[in-house]
């Protein structure tokens, strides 16, 4: 190990792409509506798989699914589903593909009612990330009471593949919670700024 390398959360070690994602994205507050939608699609695609599997296919998803633009995905038809089922750049699971379309439509319905997804989502944490104080990976929960509440409301709004565990992973990656270990250099950077 390089003595000049900062301490990182152990889950990202061993893969350059994973480490880059950890260092620049995971836990960084994300407030752009379309970026939040894109991340929600990818988190849903992760169900039953590892995040690194999806991360390695992210560019494939962007290429295959119109840059994960909800306006375009909401208009997908059975023809698009069949096309995507043949596309090796993404996870070819029909339910997950259909979920992306369903979620795009639910996302746009919220906008049509004058609710921006970012505002709605960040209201759950009063606009500021929840700062946790985990010292070891095993302390970090897979889901919380808050992720259960958000999950339930997303389902009521017509979203799918948004169970409490997926929602908590989404909250972590979108920066609604800071779940970097307290020794990780990103933990303090995200609290006090780089």
N, C-alpha and C positions, 0 to 999 in steps of 0.2 A: 504494500500500500504506500502511495506517495504521501510523505509527511506534510506536504503543502496542500493536499486535498482537504477540503472542509468535510466535516462529518455530515453524512446524509442518512435519511431514513433507509434502513437496510433493504426494504422491499425493492428499491430501484437499482441496487448494485448488480453488476454482472452483465448489464446490457446498456450500450451507449444511448440507444433511443429512449429507453426507459429512464435513464439518468437525466437526459436532456429534458424529457417531459416533467420529471420531478423538479428540476432546477428552474424551469421557466413557466410551467403551466399549473401543475397540481397545487391546489390550495390558493391560487391567485384569484382574487375576486373578479368574477366575470359578470358584466352587467349588460352586455349587448344582447338584444333579443334574439337575433338570428344565430349568434354564436351559442347562446344558451339552448336554442332548439337543436342545433347541430350536435351539441354535447349530449343532450337527452336521447337522441337517436342512437348515438354510439354507446351510451350507457345501457340502453335497452338491448342493443345487439350483444352486449357483454354477458347477459344473463346465462349462467351455467358455464361460462368460459372465463379465462383470465383477461385482465385489462391489456396485457402486453399483446395478446392475440388480436385485439381490436386496434390497438395503437399501430401495429404493423400493417393493418389494412386501412387505416384512416384515409390515406391518399386514394385508395381504391374506392372507398365510399364516396369521397368528394367527386371523383371522376365518373363513377357509375350513376350517382344520384343527384345530378345537377347542383353540385356544391352544397348539398343538404339544405337547399333553399326551400322553406316551408311553402311558399307560394307555388312553386313548381311541383313539389311532391304531393301537395293536396290535390292536384289534378291528375295524378297517376291513375291508370286504368289496369284492367287485367292484362293487357298487352305489356305494360311496364313491369308488372309482377312477374310474368313469364320471362321477360328479358332479364330481369335481375336474378331470377332463379338459375339462370345459365351463366351468370357472371362470377368467375372465380376470384375476383378482387374483393368480394364482400362475403359475409356469412350468408350462405344460401338457405336460410330458414324462412319458409313462407310466412309463418306467424310473425316473425320479427320484421319482415319486409312490409307486411300488411299493417303492423303496428306503427311503422314510420309514417305511413299514409294517414292512418287514423289520427296519429298525434299531430301531424301537420294541419289537419282539418280542425282539430280541437284548439290548437294554437291560434289559428286564424279566427276561429269563432270568438275567442277571448278578445282578440284585437278589434273585431267588428263591434264588440260590446264596449269598446273604449278602455279595455284593460291591457296594459302592456305586460307581457309575461315576466320581464325582469322586475318590474315594480311589484307585481303580485308575489313573486318568489322571494324577493328580498324583504318584503314586509314580514315574512315569517320570522326573521331574525332582527327585526327593527332596523334594517338597513346596514347592519354592521356584522362582520363575521363573529361567530362564537369562537372564543379562544379556549381550546382545551389544553391540558397539561399532561399529556401522556409521556411516560418515560420509556415504555417498552411496547412493542407491537401488539402483544397479546392483550394489552389494556384497552385497545381501540375497539369500540363496539361495531357490530355489523349493521345494526340499526338502532334507532332511538325512538322515544315517544314522539319526538317532533317529526322524524321521518315517517312515522306511521300516520300522523295527522296530515302531512303534506301528501303522502301517497293516497290516502282516502279521498282527499279533495280533488286530486288530479283525476282519479278514477271517476268521481262524480262529474267532472268537467269533460269526460269522454276520452281521456288518455288511457293507453294500455302499456304493458311492460313497465309499470311504475310501482312495483311493490316496495315495501319499506326498505329492503336491503339495497335495491337499485337506487332508490331515492337518496339513501344515506351516502352511497358511493358518489352520486351526482353532487350532493351537497359538499362533499370533500373536494371533488375535482373543480367545482365551480367557485370554491372559496367561501361558501357560506359558513363552513367550519374550518378552523385551522387545526388539522390533525397531524401536522408534522410533529415528530418527537421533539421534546424540549431541547435535546442536544443538537438537533439538526440545524444547520446554519440558516435554512429557509424559515424556520420557526420565528426567529427574531426579526429577520428581514421583513416578513409579512406583517409583523406587529408594528415595527418602528420604521419601516422603509429601508430600501437597499442603500 
